[in-house]
Amino acid sequence: MELLSTETAHVDAQSEEWFASYAEPSNQSPNRHRRVHHHRRRDPRRQRHRLNTVMMVASMVFVGAMTACFYAVLTR
Protein backbone atom coordinates (compact mmCIF):
# COMPACT_ATOMS: atom_id res chain seq x y z
CA MET A 1 0.00 0.00 0.00
CA GLU A 2 1.50 3.31 -1.03
CA LEU A 3 1.23 6.41 1.08
CA LEU A 4 -0.16 9.45 -0.60
CA SER A 5 1.77 12.66 -0.24
CA THR A 6 -0.82 14.03 2.20
CA GLU A 7 -0.56 11.02 4.53
CA THR A 8 2.21 10.53 7.07
CA ALA A 9 3.66 7.36 8.46
CA HIS A 10 3.62 6.82 12.21
CA VAL A 11 6.79 5.25 13.62
CA ASP A 12 7.26 4.67 17.30
CA ALA A 13 10.33 6.12 19.00
CA GLN A 14 11.90 2.75 19.84
CA SER A 15 11.96 1.52 16.25
CA GLU A 16 13.23 4.92 15.11
CA GLU A 17 16.15 4.60 17.54
CA TRP A 18 16.80 1.08 16.32
CA PHE A 19 16.99 2.18 12.68
CA ALA A 20 19.15 5.15 13.63
CA SER A 21 21.63 2.84 15.37
CA TYR A 22 22.17 1.04 12.05
CA ALA A 23 22.85 4.18 10.04
CA GLU A 24 25.80 4.10 7.66
CA PRO A 25 29.01 5.82 8.75
CA SER A 26 29.47 9.19 7.12
CA ASN A 27 32.75 8.16 5.42
CA GLN A 28 30.97 5.58 3.24
CA SER A 29 28.70 6.60 0.44
CA PRO A 30 25.90 4.19 -0.49
CA ASN A 31 27.13 3.87 -4.09
CA ARG A 32 30.67 2.85 -3.15
CA HIS A 33 31.23 -0.87 -2.81
CA ARG A 34 34.04 -2.14 -0.64
CA ARG A 35 35.55 -5.47 -1.55
CA VAL A 36 36.13 -7.68 1.42
CA HIS A 37 38.11 -10.86 0.91
CA HIS A 38 37.35 -13.59 3.37
CA HIS A 39 40.36 -15.78 3.87
CA ARG A 40 39.47 -19.27 4.94
CA ARG A 41 41.62 -20.13 7.89
CA ARG A 42 42.45 -23.69 8.81
CA ASP A 43 40.48 -24.55 11.91
CA PRO A 44 42.22 -27.34 13.87
CA ARG A 45 38.87 -28.62 15.14
CA ARG A 46 37.57 -28.85 11.59
CA GLN A 47 40.68 -30.72 10.46
CA ARG A 48 40.36 -33.12 13.41
CA HIS A 49 36.70 -33.71 12.58
CA ARG A 50 37.55 -34.42 8.94
CA LEU A 51 40.35 -36.79 9.98
CA ASN A 52 37.99 -38.63 12.33
CA THR A 53 35.44 -39.00 9.54
CA VAL A 54 38.03 -40.33 7.08
CA MET A 55 39.37 -42.78 9.66
CA MET A 56 35.86 -44.02 10.45
CA VAL A 57 35.10 -44.62 6.76
CA ALA A 58 38.47 -46.34 6.28
CA SER A 59 37.87 -48.62 9.26
CA MET A 60 34.40 -49.55 7.95
CA VAL A 61 35.91 -50.45 4.56
CA PHE A 62 38.65 -52.46 6.28
CA VAL A 63 36.16 -54.37 8.44
CA GLY A 64 34.04 -55.06 5.37
CA ALA A 65 37.03 -56.36 3.43
CA MET A 66 38.15 -58.57 6.32
CA THR A 67 34.61 -59.94 6.70
CA ALA A 68 34.47 -60.71 2.97
CA CYS A 69 37.81 -62.54 3.17
CA PHE A 70 36.67 -64.47 6.25
CA TYR A 71 33.49 -65.67 4.55
CA ALA A 72 35.37 -66.47 1.34
CA VAL A 73 37.78 -68.73 3.28
CA LEU A 74 34.96 -70.16 5.43
CA THR A 75 32.75 -71.15 2.48
CA ARG A 76 35.50 -72.94 0.53
N, C-alpha and C positions, 0 to 999 in steps of 0.2 A: 504494500500500500504506500503510495507516494504522498508526501506532505505537500499541501499547496503552500504557496508563498505567504499566505495570510495565517497559516497555522504554525504553532511552535511545538517543539518536542519537549516533553518534561523528563528530565533526568535527575535522579536523586543525587544528593551530595556524595554519598559513599562511592557510587559507581563512577562519578566524575573524578574523584580523587584516585580511584583505581586506574582509570584510563590515563590520567595525568602522570601517574608514576611510571607508565610505560612509554612516555614520550621519547622521541628520538633525541640524541645529543645534538647540540647545535652545530658541531663540527662535521656532521654527516648530512649531506643532502639526500633527499629520497631517490634521486635519479642516479646517484653514484653507487655502483656495485663493488663491494670489496670481495676479493677472492681469498677464501680461507682454505688452506690445504690441511686436510686432516691426515696426519701421519699415523699409520697403524703401528702401535708399539707392541712388542712381544710380551704378552702377559704370561708369567711363569705358571699361574694356575691354569690358564687355557692350554698351555703346552702339556702340562701334567695330565689334564683331562683327556687331551687327544692321545697321549701316549697310553693311558689306561684303556681307552677304547680300542686302540690298535692291538694292544696286548690281549685284551679279552677276545677279540675276533680271531687273532692268531691262535690262541689256546683252544677255542672252539673248533677251528679247522684241524688242529693237531689231534684233538680228542676224536673227532670224526674220522680222521685218517687212521688212527690207531685202532678204532673200533672196527673199521672196514677190514683192516689187515687181520685182526683177531678173528672175525667171522669168516674171512676167506680161508684162513688156516684151519679153523674149527670145522668147516663144512667140507673139507677135502676128503 
